[in-house]
Structure formats: C-alpha cells, structure tokens
Amino acid sequence: MKRYLISMMCAVSALFMLNGCIVSEQKLTDKVQESIVNAEKAEGNTLEVTDFSLNKQDGKNYTGVLKGRVNGEDAVYDVKVIDEGSDFDVDWEKRN
C-alpha cells in the first residue's frame, strides 16, 4: 500500500512539473510574439499575427515560424529564441 501511495504521489508530481513546462513555453511564445509586434510597430509597421509557434531545439534554444500581415501584405518570419529564464533573446528574419 505504501508503494502504491508513493507511486501515485510521484505521478501527480510529474504531471504538475510537465504542466508547468507547458505553461512556461506558452508564456514564452506570447512574450516573443508581443516583442516582435512591438518592434515592428517601432519601425512604423503594423503586424497582425495569424499564426505563431515555437519548437524547442535543445537546452534554451527555440525556433519557430510567425505568419501574419505587415501593413496589409502577407508575411512569414523565421524566428530564433534563446530563453534565459527571466529574459530572452529573439531574432527574426522575414522570408522573401
């Protein structure tokens, strides 16, 4: 019975940790998207995001694709992110 309870506690703990990672990745995605939109705005452009996703590569590195409309024209950006925990570095390049 003790083993069963310990196993259940470990399983529940693992689920909470996994859920925490998913939430953190979603927060990172949201912050990166906001950062790109604000940077485009500072350049005098209007970026409307239609789709954006990040994929973890290794360690703190993520890559993704952001799709949207810049000043009314379709645009696709390749995005690279280094997550530093409380901060992140993001680089994006518009596809031709």
Backbone atoms as SQL, in Angstrom:
CREATE TABLE atoms (id INTEGER PRIMARY KEY, chain TEXT, resi INTEGER, resn TEXT, atom TEXT, x REAL, y REAL, z REAL);
INSERT INTO atoms VALUES
  (1, 'A', 1, 'MET', 'N', 0.825, -1.190, 0.000),
  (2, 'A', 1, 'MET', 'CA', 0.000, 0.000, 0.000),
  (3, 'A', 1, 'MET', 'C', 0.871, 1.257, 0.000),
  (4, 'A', 2, 'LYS', 'N', 1.978, 1.209, 0.778),
  (5, 'A', 2, 'LYS', 'CA', 2.858, 2.368, 0.823),
  (6, 'A', 2, 'LYS', 'C', 3.455, 2.651, -0.555),
  (7, 'A', 3, 'ARG', 'N', 3.868, 1.592, -1.248),
  (8, 'A', 3, 'ARG', 'CA', 4.446, 1.762, -2.584),
  (9, 'A', 3, 'ARG', 'C', 3.445, 2.390, -3.536),
  (10, 'A', 4, 'TYR', 'N', 2.214, 1.948, -3.426),
  (11, 'A', 4, 'TYR', 'CA', 1.164, 2.474, -4.284),
  (12, 'A', 4, 'TYR', 'C', 0.986, 3.975, -4.049),
  (13, 'A', 5, 'LEU', 'N', 0.924, 4.392, -2.788),
  (14, 'A', 5, 'LEU', 'CA', 0.762, 5.813, -2.466),
  (15, 'A', 5, 'LEU', 'C', 1.967, 6.627, -2.929),
  (16, 'A', 6, 'ILE', 'N', 3.157, 6.117, -2.727),
  (17, 'A', 6, 'ILE', 'CA', 4.364, 6.819, -3.155),
  (18, 'A', 6, 'ILE', 'C', 4.391, 6.938, -4.677),
  (19, 'A', 7, 'SER', 'N', 4.024, 5.856, -5.367),
  (20, 'A', 7, 'SER', 'CA', 3.970, 5.885, -6.836),
  (21, 'A', 7, 'SER', 'C', 2.963, 6.913, -7.332),
  (22, 'A', 8, 'MET', 'N', 1.809, 6.964, -6.695),
  (23, 'A', 8, 'MET', 'CA', 0.781, 7.937, -7.082),
  (24, 'A', 8, 'MET', 'C', 1.255, 9.362, -6.839),
  (25, 'A', 9, 'MET', 'N', 1.931, 9.599, -5.727),
  (26, 'A', 9, 'MET', 'CA', 2.442, 10.935, -5.423),
  (27, 'A', 9, 'MET', 'C', 3.488, 11.352, -6.453),
  (28, 'A', 10, 'CYS', 'N', 4.358, 10.425, -6.840),
  (29, 'A', 10, 'CYS', 'CA', 5.367, 10.722, -7.857),
  (30, 'A', 10, 'CYS', 'C', 4.714, 11.035, -9.198),
  (31, 'A', 11, 'ALA', 'N', 3.696, 10.276, -9.557),
  (32, 'A', 11, 'ALA', 'CA', 2.997, 10.503, -10.824),
  (33, 'A', 11, 'ALA', 'C', 2.318, 11.871, -10.837),
  (34, 'A', 12, 'VAL', 'N', 1.662, 12.217, -9.759),
  (35, 'A', 12, 'VAL', 'CA', 0.995, 13.516, -9.670),
  (36, 'A', 12, 'VAL', 'C', 2.027, 14.644, -9.723),
  (37, 'A', 13, 'SER', 'N', 3.137, 14.484, -9.040),
  (38, 'A', 13, 'SER', 'CA', 4.197, 15.495, -9.075),
  (39, 'A', 13, 'SER', 'C', 4.738, 15.675, -10.484),
  (40, 'A', 14, 'ALA', 'N', 4.933, 14.568, -11.198),
  (41, 'A', 14, 'ALA', 'CA', 5.431, 14.634, -12.577),
  (42, 'A', 14, 'ALA', 'C', 4.443, 15.382, -13.469),
  (43, 'A', 15, 'LEU', 'N', 3.156, 15.154, -13.278),
  (44, 'A', 15, 'LEU', 'CA', 2.140, 15.863, -14.071),
  (45, 'A', 15, 'LEU', 'C', 2.175, 17.361, -13.808),
  (46, 'A', 16, 'PHE', 'N', 2.344, 17.746, -12.549),
  (47, 'A', 16, 'PHE', 'CA', 2.421, 19.163, -12.226),
  (48, 'A', 16, 'PHE', 'C', 3.654, 19.807, -12.858),
  (49, 'A', 17, 'MET', 'N', 4.781, 19.110, -12.834),
  (50, 'A', 17, 'MET', 'CA', 6.000, 19.645, -13.438),
  (51, 'A', 17, 'MET', 'C', 5.852, 19.768, -14.954),
  (52, 'A', 18, 'LEU', 'N', 5.275, 18.773, -15.587),
  (53, 'A', 18, 'LEU', 'CA', 5.057, 18.819, -17.032),
  (54, 'A', 18, 'LEU', 'C', 4.129, 19.968, -17.389),
  (55, 'A', 19, 'ASN', 'N', 3.083, 20.127, -16.636),
  (56, 'A', 19, 'ASN', 'CA', 2.150, 21.219, -16.874),
  (57, 'A', 19, 'ASN', 'C', 2.846, 22.567, -16.709),
  (58, 'A', 20, 'GLY', 'N', 3.737, 22.690, -15.750),
  (59, 'A', 20, 'GLY', 'CA', 4.485, 23.927, -15.548),
  (60, 'A', 20, 'GLY', 'C', 5.353, 24.263, -16.747),
  (61, 'A', 21, 'CYS', 'N', 5.961, 23.273, -17.372),
  (62, 'A', 21, 'CYS', 'CA', 6.780, 23.498, -18.564),
  (63, 'A', 21, 'CYS', 'C', 5.923, 23.963, -19.722),
  (64, 'A', 22, 'ILE', 'N', 4.765, 23.369, -19.903),
  (65, 'A', 22, 'ILE', 'CA', 3.875, 23.751, -20.998),
  (66, 'A', 22, 'ILE', 'C', 3.424, 25.187, -20.820),
  (67, 'A', 23, 'VAL', 'N', 3.060, 25.557, -19.610),
  (68, 'A', 23, 'VAL', 'CA', 2.637, 26.929, -19.341),
  (69, 'A', 23, 'VAL', 'C', 3.790, 27.879, -19.614),
  (70, 'A', 24, 'SER', 'N', 4.996, 27.539, -19.198),
  (71, 'A', 24, 'SER', 'CA', 6.148, 28.398, -19.410),
  (72, 'A', 24, 'SER', 'C', 6.434, 28.578, -20.893),
  (73, 'A', 25, 'GLU', 'N', 6.320, 27.508, -21.675),
  (74, 'A', 25, 'GLU', 'CA', 6.557, 27.616, -23.116),
  (75, 'A', 25, 'GLU', 'C', 5.489, 28.487, -23.769),
  (76, 'A', 26, 'GLN', 'N', 4.253, 28.400, -23.309),
  (77, 'A', 26, 'GLN', 'CA', 3.194, 29.253, -23.861),
  (78, 'A', 26, 'GLN', 'C', 3.452, 30.712, -23.500),
  (79, 'A', 27, 'LYS', 'N', 3.896, 30.968, -22.271),
  (80, 'A', 27, 'LYS', 'CA', 4.222, 32.335, -21.869),
  (81, 'A', 27, 'LYS', 'C', 5.367, 32.881, -22.713),
  (82, 'A', 28, 'LEU', 'N', 6.380, 32.048, -22.959),
  (83, 'A', 28, 'LEU', 'CA', 7.500, 32.465, -23.793),
  (84, 'A', 28, 'LEU', 'C', 7.014, 32.801, -25.199),
  (85, 'A', 29, 'THR', 'N', 6.170, 31.953, -25.764),
  (86, 'A', 29, 'THR', 'CA', 5.625, 32.198, -27.099),
  (87, 'A', 29, 'THR', 'C', 4.873, 33.519, -27.134),
  (88, 'A', 30, 'ASP', 'N', 4.041, 33.764, -26.137),
  (89, 'A', 30, 'ASP', 'CA', 3.276, 35.013, -26.075),
  (90, 'A', 30, 'ASP', 'C', 4.186, 36.231, -25.964),
  (91, 'A', 31, 'LYS', 'N', 5.215, 36.148, -25.124),
  (92, 'A', 31, 'LYS', 'CA', 6.132, 37.276, -24.935),
  (93, 'A', 31, 'LYS', 'C', 6.952, 37.543, -26.186),
  (94, 'A', 32, 'VAL', 'N', 7.403, 36.485, -26.856),
  (95, 'A', 32, 'VAL', 'CA', 8.172, 36.657, -28.088),
  (96, 'A', 32, 'VAL', 'C', 7.298, 37.304, -29.153),
  (97, 'A', 33, 'GLN', 'N', 6.064, 36.830, -29.295),
  (98, 'A', 33, 'GLN', 'CA', 5.144, 37.406, -30.279),
  (99, 'A', 33, 'GLN', 'C', 4.927, 38.887, -29.991),
  (100, 'A', 34, 'GLU', 'N', 4.684, 39.220, -28.744),
  (101, 'A', 34, 'GLU', 'CA', 4.473, 40.616, -28.350),
  (102, 'A', 34, 'GLU', 'C', 5.709, 41.460, -28.660),
  (103, 'A', 35, 'SER', 'N', 6.882, 40.905, -28.417),
  (104, 'A', 35, 'SER', 'CA', 8.129, 41.607, -28.677),
  (105, 'A', 35, 'SER', 'C', 8.296, 41.921, -30.167),
  (106, 'A', 36, 'ILE', 'N', 7.999, 40.945, -31.017),
  (107, 'A', 36, 'ILE', 'CA', 8.125, 41.149, -32.465),
  (108, 'A', 36, 'ILE', 'C', 7.117, 42.182, -32.954),
  (109, 'A', 37, 'VAL', 'N', 5.879, 42.081, -32.484),
  (110, 'A', 37, 'VAL', 'CA', 4.844, 43.046, -32.871),
  (111, 'A', 37, 'VAL', 'C', 5.254, 44.457, -32.459),
  (112, 'A', 38, 'ASN', 'N', 5.764, 44.609, -31.231),
  (113, 'A', 38, 'ASN', 'CA', 6.180, 45.927, -30.753),
  (114, 'A', 38, 'ASN', 'C', 7.376, 46.468, -31.528),
  (115, 'A', 39, 'ALA', 'N', 8.311, 45.604, -31.894),
  (116, 'A', 39, 'ALA', 'CA', 9.478, 46.044, -32.670),
  (117, 'A', 39, 'ALA', 'C', 9.054, 46.507, -34.063),
  (118, 'A', 40, 'GLU', 'N', 8.137, 45.788, -34.680),
  (119, 'A', 40, 'GLU', 'CA', 7.627, 46.211, -35.985),
  (120, 'A', 40, 'GLU', 'C', 6.884, 47.536, -35.868),
  (121, 'A', 41, 'LYS', 'N', 6.139, 47.687, -34.785),
  (122, 'A', 41, 'LYS', 'CA', 5.409, 48.937, -34.544),
  (123, 'A', 41, 'LYS', 'C', 6.376, 50.109, -34.404),
  (124, 'A', 42, 'ALA', 'N', 7.490, 49.876, -33.713),
  (125, 'A', 42, 'ALA', 'CA', 8.500, 50.922, -33.541),
  (126, 'A', 42, 'ALA', 'C', 9.134, 51.323, -34.883),
  (127, 'A', 43, 'GLU', 'N', 9.122, 50.393, -35.849),
  (128, 'A', 43, 'GLU', 'CA', 9.646, 50.667, -37.189),
  (129, 'A', 43, 'GLU', 'C', 8.589, 51.319, -38.088),
  (130, 'A', 44, 'GLY', 'N', 7.402, 51.538, -37.547),
  (131, 'A', 44, 'GLY', 'CA', 6.329, 52.164, -38.317),
  (132, 'A', 44, 'GLY', 'C', 5.456, 51.183, -39.069),
  (133, 'A', 45, 'ASN', 'N', 5.586, 49.887, -38.757),
  (134, 'A', 45, 'ASN', 'CA', 4.800, 48.846, -39.426),
  (135, 'A', 45, 'ASN', 'C', 3.692, 48.349, -38.513),
  (136, 'A', 46, 'THR', 'N', 2.644, 47.825, -39.125),
  (137, 'A', 46, 'THR', 'CA', 1.565, 47.192, -38.382),
  (138, 'A', 46, 'THR', 'C', 1.603, 45.705, -38.688),
  (139, 'A', 47, 'LEU', 'N', 1.884, 44.893, -37.674),
  (140, 'A', 47, 'LEU', 'CA', 1.950, 43.443, -37.827),
  (141, 'A', 47, 'LEU', 'C', 0.751, 42.811, -37.139),
  (142, 'A', 48, 'GLU', 'N', -0.050, 42.088, -37.932),
  (143, 'A', 48, 'GLU', 'CA', -1.165, 41.311, -37.404),
  (144, 'A', 48, 'GLU', 'C', -0.771, 39.839, -37.509),
  (145, 'A', 49, 'VAL', 'N', -0.596, 39.172, -36.382),
  (146, 'A', 49, 'VAL', 'CA', -0.159, 37.775, -36.355),
  (147, 'A', 49, 'VAL', 'C', -1.359, 36.863, -36.574),
  (148, 'A', 50, 'THR', 'N', -1.216, 35.933, -37.535),
  (149, 'A', 50, 'THR', 'CA', -2.276, 34.951, -37.779),
  (150, 'A', 50, 'THR', 'C', -1.909, 33.584, -37.224),
  (151, 'A', 51, 'ASP', 'N', -0.597, 33.298, -37.110),
  (152, 'A', 51, 'ASP', 'CA', -0.155, 32.008, -36.585),
  (153, 'A', 51, 'ASP', 'C', 1.286, 32.143, -36.106),
  (154, 'A', 52, 'PHE', 'N', 1.570, 31.561, -34.951),
  (155, 'A', 52, 'PHE', 'CA', 2.936, 31.590, -34.419),
  (156, 'A', 52, 'PHE', 'C', 3.140, 30.397, -33.513),
  (157, 'A', 53, 'SER', 'N', 4.232, 29.692, -33.738),
  (158, 'A', 53, 'SER', 'CA', 4.559, 28.568, -32.869),
  (159, 'A', 53, 'SER', 'C', 6.069, 28.491, -32.692),
  (160, 'A', 54, 'LEU', 'N', 6.480, 28.070, -31.506),
  (161, 'A', 54, 'LEU', 'CA', 7.892, 27.855, -31.192),
  (162, 'A', 54, 'LEU', 'C', 8.100, 26.381, -30.908),
  (163, 'A', 55, 'ASN', 'N', 9.242, 25.881, -31.328),
  (164, 'A', 55, 'ASN', 'CA', 9.613, 24.493, -31.058),
  (165, 'A', 55, 'ASN', 'C', 10.958, 24.475, -30.357),
  (166, 'A', 56, 'LYS', 'N', 11.029, 23.748, -29.252),
  (167, 'A', 56, 'LYS', 'CA', 12.279, 23.646, -28.503),
  (168, 'A', 56, 'LYS', 'C', 13.274, 22.812, -29.295),
  (169, 'A', 57, 'GLN', 'N', 14.484, 23.334, -29.468),
  (170, 'A', 57, 'GLN', 'CA', 15.524, 22.625, -30.200),
  (171, 'A', 57, 'GLN', 'C', 16.406, 21.853, -29.224),
  (172, 'A', 58, 'ASP', 'N', 17.108, 22.574, -28.364),
  (173, 'A', 58, 'ASP', 'CA', 17.932, 21.956, -27.330),
  (174, 'A', 58, 'ASP', 'C', 18.210, 22.985, -26.246),
  (175, 'A', 59, 'GLY', 'N', 18.293, 22.532, -25.041),
  (176, 'A', 59, 'GLY', 'CA', 18.589, 23.434, -23.927),
  (177, 'A', 59, 'GLY', 'C', 17.645, 24.620, -23.884),
  (178, 'A', 60, 'LYS', 'N', 18.209, 25.797, -24.150),
  (179, 'A', 60, 'LYS', 'CA', 17.452, 27.039, -24.081),
  (180, 'A', 60, 'LYS', 'C', 17.087, 27.572, -25.460),
  (181, 'A', 61, 'ASN', 'N', 17.326, 26.817, -26.510),
  (182, 'A', 61, 'ASN', 'CA', 17.126, 27.288, -27.881),
  (183, 'A', 61, 'ASN', 'C', 15.781, 26.841, -28.449),
  (184, 'A', 62, 'TYR', 'N', 15.112, 27.794, -29.087),
  (185, 'A', 62, 'TYR', 'CA', 13.833, 27.540, -29.741),
  (186, 'A', 62, 'TYR', 'C', 13.885, 28.112, -31.155),
  (187, 'A', 63, 'THR', 'N', 13.149, 27.510, -32.066),
  (188, 'A', 63, 'THR', 'CA', 12.951, 28.070, -33.401),
  (189, 'A', 63, 'THR', 'C', 11.466, 28.044, -33.693),
  (190, 'A', 64, 'GLY', 'N', 11.056, 28.899, -34.602),
  (191, 'A', 64, 'GLY', 'CA', 9.643, 28.930, -34.940),
  (192, 'A', 64, 'GLY', 'C', 9.375, 29.694, -36.208),
  (193, 'A', 65, 'VAL', 'N', 8.116, 29.741, -36.551),
  (194, 'A', 65, 'VAL', 'CA', 7.648, 30.466, -37.728),
  (195, 'A', 65, 'VAL', 'C', 6.467, 31.332, -37.300),
  (196, 'A', 66, 'LEU', 'N', 6.543, 32.597, -37.655),
  (197, 'A', 66, 'LEU', 'CA', 5.460, 33.536, -37.384),
  (198, 'A', 66, 'LEU', 'C', 4.853, 33.930, -38.723),
  (199, 'A', 67, 'LYS', 'N', 3.537, 33.782, -38.844),
  (200, 'A', 67, 'LYS', 'CA', 2.826, 34.165, -40.058),
  (201, 'A', 67, 'LYS', 'C', 1.867, 35.284, -39.717),
  (202, 'A', 68, 'GLY', 'N', 1.737, 36.230, -40.650),
  (203, 'A', 68, 'GLY', 'CA', 0.826, 37.334, -40.411),
  (204, 'A', 68, 'GLY', 'C', 0.758, 38.260, -41.598),
  (205, 'A', 69, 'ARG', 'N', 0.327, 39.477, -41.300),
  (206, 'A', 69, 'ARG', 'CA', 0.218, 40.508, -42.324),
  (207, 'A', 69, 'ARG', 'C', 0.925, 41.748, -41.815),
  (208, 'A', 70, 'VAL', 'N', 1.835, 42.268, -42.643),
  (209, 'A', 70, 'VAL', 'CA', 2.549, 43.501, -42.319),
  (210, 'A', 70, 'VAL', 'C', 2.048, 44.576, -43.267),
  (211, 'A', 71, 'ASN', 'N', 1.440, 45.598, -42.691),
  (212, 'A', 71, 'ASN', 'CA', 0.880, 46.698, -43.473),
  (213, 'A', 71, 'ASN', 'C', -0.030, 46.178, -44.588),
  (214, 'A', 72, 'GLY', 'N', -0.802, 45.135, -44.265),
  (215, 'A', 72, 'GLY', 'CA', -1.770, 44.599, -45.200),
  (216, 'A', 72, 'GLY', 'C', -1.253, 43.534, -46.156),
  (217, 'A', 73, 'GLU', 'N', 0.050, 43.242, -46.134),
  (218, 'A', 73, 'GLU', 'CA', 0.621, 42.236, -47.028),
  (219, 'A', 73, 'GLU', 'C', 1.039, 41.007, -46.234),
  (220, 'A', 74, 'ASP', 'N', 0.825, 39.822, -46.827),
  (221, 'A', 74, 'ASP', 'CA', 1.212, 38.575, -46.165),
  (222, 'A', 74, 'ASP', 'C', 2.710, 38.550, -45.893),
  (223, 'A', 75, 'ALA', 'N', 3.075, 38.025, -44.724),
  (224, 'A', 75, 'ALA', 'CA', 4.483, 37.939, -44.346),
  (225, 'A', 75, 'ALA', 'C', 4.718, 36.682, -43.514),
  (226, 'A', 76, 'VAL', 'N', 5.916, 36.109, -43.674),
  (227, 'A', 76, 'VAL', 'CA', 6.334, 34.953, -42.894),
  (228, 'A', 76, 'VAL', 'C', 7.724, 35.248, -42.341),
  (229, 'A', 77, 'TYR', 'N', 7.899, 35.020, -41.047),
  (230, 'A', 77, 'TYR', 'CA', 9.177, 35.261, -40.384),
  (231, 'A', 77, 'TYR', 'C', 9.727, 33.959, -39.816),
  (232, 'A', 78, 'ASP', 'N', 11.028, 33.751, -39.969),
  (233, 'A', 78, 'ASP', 'CA', 11.726, 32.680, -39.267),
  (234, 'A', 78, 'ASP', 'C', 12.222, 33.273, -37.957),
  (235, 'A', 79, 'VAL', 'N', 11.936, 32.600, -36.848),
  (236, 'A', 79, 'VAL', 'CA', 12.222, 33.137, -35.519),
  (237, 'A', 79, 'VAL', 'C', 13.174, 32.202, -34.779),
  (238, 'A', 80, 'LYS', 'N', 14.174, 32.803, -34.108),
  (239, 'A', 80, 'LYS', 'CA', 15.093, 32.061, -33.239),
  (240, 'A', 80, 'LYS', 'C', 15.076, 32.728, -31.872),
  (241, 'A', 81, 'VAL', 'N', 14.970, 31.902, -30.824),
  (242, 'A', 81, 'VAL', 'CA', 14.881, 32.422, -29.458),
  (243, 'A', 81, 'VAL', 'C', 15.850, 31.669, -28.565),
  (244, 'A', 82, 'ILE', 'N', 16.518, 32.417, -27.687),
  (245, 'A', 82, 'ILE', 'CA', 17.309, 31.834, -26.606),
  (246, 'A', 82, 'ILE', 'C', 16.631, 32.266, -25.316),
  (247, 'A', 83, 'ASP', 'N', 16.110, 31.299, -24.581),
  (248, 'A', 83, 'ASP', 'CA', 15.386, 31.571, -23.336),
  (249, 'A', 83, 'ASP', 'C', 16.371, 31.589, -22.180),
  (250, 'A', 84, 'GLU', 'N', 16.470, 32.736, -21.534),
  (251, 'A', 84, 'GLU', 'CA', 17.377, 32.887, -20.393),
  (252, 'A', 84, 'GLU', 'C', 16.624, 32.862, -19.067),
  (253, 'A', 85, 'GLY', 'N', 15.444, 32.306, -19.061),
  (254, 'A', 85, 'GLY', 'CA', 14.657, 32.245, -17.826),
  (255, 'A', 85, 'GLY', 'C', 13.792, 33.475, -17.675),
  (256, 'A', 86, 'SER', 'N', 14.292, 34.487, -16.976),
  (257, 'A', 86, 'SER', 'CA', 13.505, 35.703, -16.777),
  (258, 'A', 86, 'SER', 'C', 13.614, 36.650, -17.969),
  (259, 'A', 87, 'ASP', 'N', 14.492, 36.353, -18.920),
  (260, 'A', 87, 'ASP', 'CA', 14.678, 37.186, -20.104),
  (261, 'A', 87, 'ASP', 'C', 14.896, 36.270, -21.305),
  (262, 'A', 88, 'PHE', 'N', 14.846, 36.824, -22.497),
  (263, 'A', 88, 'PHE', 'CA', 15.085, 36.036, -23.701),
  (264, 'A', 88, 'PHE', 'C', 15.681, 36.919, -24.791),
  (265, 'A', 89, 'ASP', 'N', 16.412, 36.304, -25.697),
  (266, 'A', 89, 'ASP', 'CA', 16.924, 36.973, -26.884),
  (267, 'A', 89, 'ASP', 'C', 16.159, 36.415, -28.064),
  (268, 'A', 90, 'VAL', 'N', 15.689, 37.307, -28.917),
  (269, 'A', 90, 'VAL', 'CA', 14.923, 36.862, -30.083),
  (270, 'A', 90, 'VAL', 'C', 15.488, 37.506, -31.337),
  (271, 'A', 91, 'ASP', 'N', 15.553, 36.715, -32.396),
  (272, 'A', 91, 'ASP', 'CA', 16.000, 37.183, -33.701),
  (273, 'A', 91, 'ASP', 'C', 14.997, 36.669, -34.728),
  (274, 'A', 92, 'TRP', 'N', 14.572, 37.526, -35.627),
  (275, 'A', 92, 'TRP', 'CA', 13.627, 37.090, -36.643),
  (276, 'A', 92, 'TRP', 'C', 14.017, 37.706, -37.977),
  (277, 'A', 93, 'GLU', 'N', 13.698, 36.948, -39.022),
  (278, 'A', 93, 'GLU', 'CA', 14.030, 37.384, -40.363),
  (279, 'A', 93, 'GLU', 'C', 12.846, 37.108, -41.271),
  (280, 'A', 94, 'LYS', 'N', 12.469, 38.118, -42.044),
  (281, 'A', 94, 'LYS', 'CA', 11.346, 37.971, -42.950),
  (282, 'A', 94, 'LYS', 'C', 11.776, 37.170, -44.165),
  (283, 'A', 95, 'ARG', 'N', 10.958, 36.186, -44.516),
  (284, 'A', 95, 'ARG', 'CA', 11.235, 35.390, -45.730),
  (285, 'A', 95, 'ARG', 'C', 10.889, 36.234, -46.948),
  (286, 'A', 96, 'ASN', 'N', 11.619, 36.023, -48.000),
  (287, 'A', 96, 'ASN', 'CA', 11.341, 36.736, -49.259),
  (288, 'A', 96, 'ASN', 'C', 10.350, 35.989, -50.107);
